[in-house]
Amino acid sequence: MKPPRWRSQKIGPPYIKMMGRILYRVSDIGAYEQSCLVIPGAEK
């Protein structure tokens, strides 16, 4: 499975660039996933 292309698409959770690496905080990933959650039959 290919990694997500969040940064290139300018979407996704905030990230930290440290020593040439891109890092995501677990709490930010969880919050992003929650914001994208689709519950069939539920209204937004």
Phi, psi and omega in degrees: 000133179283147177291155179297151179253047184302311186294319181291334179266359180057041175228178175095184184284162174298155180226165178241130176256114185224122178053042177079005180245151177259125182237144177241133175286140181302320180296323179290322178294317178299317179295320178294316178300318179298322181289339181261358184297130177247124178247110182304133178086349180267144177267148177276000000 
